[in-house]
Amino acid sequence: MNELDFVQEFALFYPLHVIMTLFGVPESDEPRMMALTQEFFGTADPDAQRADVEPLTPEAAAQQRAAAIKDFYAYFDVLVEDRRTTPREDLATLIASARTESGEYYANTFAYGWFIAIATAGHDTTSSTMAGTIEQLALHPDQLAVVQADMSLVPDLVNEGLRWSSPVKHFTRQATQDYTLRGREIRAGDRFMLLYQSANRDTDVFNDPDTFRLQRKPNKHIAFGYGPHMCIGQHLAKLELRVLFEELLPRIRSIAITGDRKVVQTNFVGGLRNLPVRLELA
């Protein structure tokens, strides 16, 4: 038997290490990247509040995000200069070395934008999906048994885990032209909110959407968004989840939830903050 907080002691670190290894960030700096990511996404969560931001004020969320971005910029400014002078075989070098058509480096802020996107969304969303899927397998041992008996179902498990967890909660978009949607007039310039959790439980698209079902087909979830803004890292995220479940599930007999779960307080990106479990090893 092994008892652990699956989120805090496992899920957070595997995708973080993968993306930072590809990035070229030293392993010793991974805790710093984790802390900044949680501060960046957790502006409404008391557990992720920065010490230098007064909590529970109208300005706190904006202050915290601005402070986290400032710290990211300071870290990546050093990384950009290092990779331009001593390039390596990593993603940081590719981004830092990108040039315009005239042969000039892009402005550092261009590189910072890519660095922050990769350093935050590149792992937090994957760990949220991983933990949410494990929770559902614990609650549905029959489905755990099904996938353990046929590991070719792991990609289906990953897709249903993504639909169920929907780690990205919303994005806002602006209409570029007039459009009528189910009798509702949308005008060019209107701003609207895309609610991914709601879409992934749309009864017009999914049969019995409030039930976790790993063999759900078709499974047209939009956990990665849709269209030109679809997540650039979706294939890596699916690969990480597939490999993790292929390696982990054959090694366990059962998963039992042993305490109260806790959810990150966020309206943007996040999932479970804590999930105490007992894993019976095979």
BALOGU-526252 format. One line per field, with one value per residue (C-alpha): x, y, z. Coordinates in Angstrom, 2 decimals. Layout:
east: (X, ...)
north: (Y, ...)
up: (Z, ...)
This chain:
east: (0.00, 1.12, -0.71, -0.03, -1.54, -1.65, -1.63, 1.01, 3.32, 3.08, 0.90, 2.45, 6.02, 5.95, 4.69, 6.69, 9.91, 9.05, 8.37, 11.31, 13.66, 12.51, 12.75, 16.27, 15.48, 17.76, 16.08, 17.11, 14.89, 11.78, 10.34, 10.60, 8.72, 6.06, 5.59, 5.33, 2.84, 0.60, 0.84, 0.09, -3.00, -4.13, -4.94, -8.24, -6.91, -5.79, -3.41, -1.54, -1.36, 1.99, 3.39, 3.93, 0.28, -2.49, -5.17, -8.90, -8.78, -10.27, -6.77, -5.18, -5.66, -4.18, -1.32, -0.48, -0.50, 1.62, 4.11, 4.34, 4.91, 7.62, 9.40, 9.04, 10.55, 13.50, 14.21, 13.77, 15.79, 18.86, 17.84, 17.45, 20.88, 22.47, 20.96, 21.91, 25.54, 25.77, 23.04, 22.05, 19.81, 16.69, 13.44, 14.72, 17.45, 14.95, 12.76, 15.61, 17.32, 14.24, 14.82, 12.71, 12.83, 15.46, 17.69, 17.21, 16.28, 12.68, 12.12, 12.77, 9.10, 8.26, 10.42, 9.04, 5.49, 6.38, 8.40, 5.56, 2.97, 5.11, 6.33, 2.77, 0.27, 2.86, 2.45, -0.33, -3.10, -1.58, -1.24, -4.85, -6.07, -3.95, -5.30, -8.90, -8.64, -7.13, -9.95, -12.54, -10.79, -10.86, -14.59, -15.23, -13.13, -15.03, -13.57, -10.11, -10.45, -11.59, -8.60, -6.17, -7.49, -7.07, -4.35, -5.22, -8.03, -5.59, -5.97, -9.74, -9.12, -6.96, -9.65, -12.37, -10.06, -9.51, -13.24, -14.06, -11.33, -11.39, -8.38, -8.76, -11.99, -12.48, -11.04, -12.53, -12.76, -13.93, -16.26, -14.78, -18.10, -21.83, -23.27, -26.53, -26.24, -29.49, -31.43, -28.94, -27.38, -23.62, -22.14, -18.62, -16.58, -18.68, -16.65, -17.81, -16.62, -15.97, -16.75, -14.96, -16.31, -19.84, -19.14, -17.64, -20.90, -23.19, -26.11, -26.43, -22.96, -22.46, -24.80, -25.01, -22.25, -22.12, -20.96, -17.29, -17.08, -13.64, -15.03, -17.05, -17.18, -17.35, -15.69, -15.54, -14.32, -12.73, -10.40, -7.65, -9.84, -10.76, -9.74, -6.72, -6.31, -6.17, -3.50, -0.08, 1.07, -1.88, 0.09, 2.79, 0.15, -1.65, 1.66, 2.63, -0.75, -0.72, 2.78, 1.97, -1.17, 0.49, 3.26, 1.22, -2.03, -0.48, 1.40, -1.63, -4.51, -6.77, -7.08, -8.95, -9.66, -8.74, -9.72, -11.31, -10.27, -9.56, -10.00, -7.96, -10.05, -9.72, -11.82, -9.03, -6.79, -6.66, -8.12, -7.57, -5.18, -5.25, -6.31, -5.37, -5.33, -4.20, -2.62, -2.55, 0.39, 0.18)
north: (0.00, 3.54, 6.59, 9.99, 13.23, 12.39, 16.04, 17.48, 14.47, 13.22, 14.89, 18.35, 17.22, 14.78, 17.18, 20.04, 18.04, 17.00, 20.52, 22.08, 19.42, 20.25, 23.92, 23.71, 25.08, 23.52, 21.01, 23.13, 25.96, 23.80, 24.68, 28.36, 27.76, 25.82, 28.63, 31.31, 29.24, 28.82, 32.54, 33.40, 31.18, 31.30, 34.98, 34.14, 31.29, 32.12, 29.14, 30.71, 34.28, 36.04, 37.44, 40.83, 41.21, 42.11, 39.40, 39.84, 43.32, 44.34, 45.00, 41.84, 39.64, 42.21, 42.95, 39.29, 38.53, 41.60, 40.63, 37.06, 38.30, 40.65, 37.75, 35.60, 38.40, 38.75, 35.01, 34.69, 37.83, 35.97, 32.85, 34.75, 36.32, 33.02, 31.12, 33.82, 33.70, 29.96, 28.14, 24.62, 21.85, 23.01, 24.89, 28.01, 28.37, 28.05, 30.81, 33.12, 32.74, 33.50, 36.40, 38.71, 38.73, 41.46, 39.20, 40.99, 39.18, 39.59, 41.92, 40.21, 40.62, 38.31, 35.60, 36.27, 35.71, 32.27, 31.39, 32.28, 30.42, 27.26, 27.53, 27.85, 26.09, 23.46, 21.56, 22.88, 21.76, 18.30, 17.70, 18.83, 16.35, 13.57, 14.09, 14.44, 11.18, 9.28, 10.53, 9.19, 5.82, 5.63, 6.39, 3.92, 0.80, -1.03, 1.37, 1.00, -2.77, -2.31, -0.19, -2.43, -5.40, -3.60, -0.96, 0.01, 2.00, 4.42, 7.07, 6.95, 7.32, 10.38, 11.99, 11.40, 12.69, 15.87, 16.32, 15.68, 17.83, 20.71, 22.35, 25.57, 27.11, 29.98, 32.34, 35.52, 36.26, 39.15, 38.67, 39.82, 39.85, 39.82, 36.38, 34.85, 31.94, 30.16, 33.37, 35.45, 38.34, 38.73, 41.94, 42.52, 43.80, 42.05, 40.29, 36.97, 34.27, 30.69, 28.33, 25.08, 23.13, 23.96, 23.07, 19.73, 18.88, 20.09, 17.67, 18.50, 17.01, 14.44, 11.71, 11.59, 14.23, 14.18, 10.56, 9.66, 7.01, 6.13, 4.41, 7.47, 7.73, 10.09, 12.38, 15.80, 17.66, 21.08, 20.94, 22.24, 24.90, 24.89, 26.48, 28.78, 29.21, 25.47, 24.56, 24.29, 21.76, 19.37, 16.52, 16.63, 16.76, 13.70, 11.86, 12.61, 11.41, 8.29, 7.27, 7.97, 5.81, 3.05, 2.84, 3.42, 1.48, -2.00, -1.48, -0.91, -3.12, -0.41, 3.30, 4.48, 8.08, 8.46, 12.04, 15.24, 16.60, 20.30, 22.31, 25.31, 28.47, 29.85, 31.04, 30.53, 27.45, 24.76, 21.62, 19.62, 21.05, 17.97, 14.35, 11.97, 8.39, 4.90, 2.93, -0.84, -1.99, -5.03)
up: (0.00, -0.74, 0.64, -0.87, -2.00, -5.70, -6.75, -4.45, -4.36, -7.93, -10.56, -10.30, -10.90, -13.83, -16.56, -15.05, -15.39, -18.95, -20.22, -18.38, -19.75, -23.28, -22.48, -21.10, -17.64, -14.99, -12.71, -9.72, -11.05, -11.50, -8.05, -8.98, -12.23, -10.31, -7.79, -10.47, -12.46, -9.42, -8.68, -12.32, -12.57, -8.93, -8.56, -6.82, -4.68, -1.11, -1.23, -4.16, -2.89, -3.05, 0.19, -1.48, -2.58, -0.15, -0.51, -0.96, -2.46, -5.83, -7.15, -5.77, -8.85, -11.23, -8.83, -8.39, -12.12, -12.85, -10.12, -11.42, -14.99, -13.75, -12.05, -15.17, -17.28, -14.91, -15.10, -18.85, -19.60, -18.33, -20.25, -23.55, -23.31, -22.34, -25.28, -27.78, -26.73, -25.99, -27.95, -26.94, -28.24, -26.43, -26.95, -25.19, -27.82, -30.68, -29.25, -28.20, -31.59, -33.73, -36.11, -38.22, -42.03, -41.81, -39.72, -36.40, -33.21, -32.24, -29.30, -25.99, -25.11, -28.03, -26.51, -23.03, -24.29, -25.65, -22.56, -20.19, -22.29, -22.34, -18.74, -17.39, -19.64, -20.56, -17.32, -15.07, -17.42, -17.85, -14.11, -13.59, -16.20, -14.74, -11.23, -12.41, -14.35, -11.42, -9.19, -11.63, -11.87, -8.09, -8.10, -10.94, -10.27, -13.02, -15.58, -14.07, -14.57, -18.17, -19.20, -17.28, -19.23, -22.55, -22.55, -26.12, -24.45, -22.82, -25.57, -25.01, -21.27, -21.95, -24.10, -21.53, -18.79, -20.81, -21.38, -17.75, -16.21, -18.72, -17.02, -19.03, -17.77, -20.20, -22.75, -24.19, -27.89, -30.06, -33.01, -36.32, -38.17, -37.56, -36.88, -35.71, -33.27, -32.39, -32.82, -30.83, -32.75, -32.40, -33.80, -35.06, -32.13, -29.47, -26.81, -25.43, -23.06, -24.14, -21.25, -21.96, -19.00, -20.09, -23.72, -22.68, -20.93, -23.71, -23.99, -27.70, -28.22, -25.45, -24.33, -20.52, -20.19, -16.37, -16.38, -16.77, -19.47, -20.83, -23.94, -24.95, -28.74, -30.42, -27.91, -29.54, -26.48, -26.80, -23.80, -26.10, -27.68, -31.34, -34.63, -35.07, -31.30, -30.58, -28.01, -29.65, -27.04, -27.26, -28.83, -26.16, -23.42, -24.82, -25.17, -21.55, -20.27, -22.43, -21.33, -17.68, -17.67, -19.70, -17.12, -13.96, -14.39, -14.85, -11.58, -9.36, -8.21, -6.86, -6.12, -3.04, -2.06, 1.60, 2.42, 1.23, -2.14, -2.59, -5.78, -6.90, -6.66, -10.17, -13.08, -15.62, -15.38, -12.72, -11.21, -8.05, -5.47, -3.25, -3.77, -0.94, -2.21, -1.32, -4.16, -3.80, -5.87, -8.11)
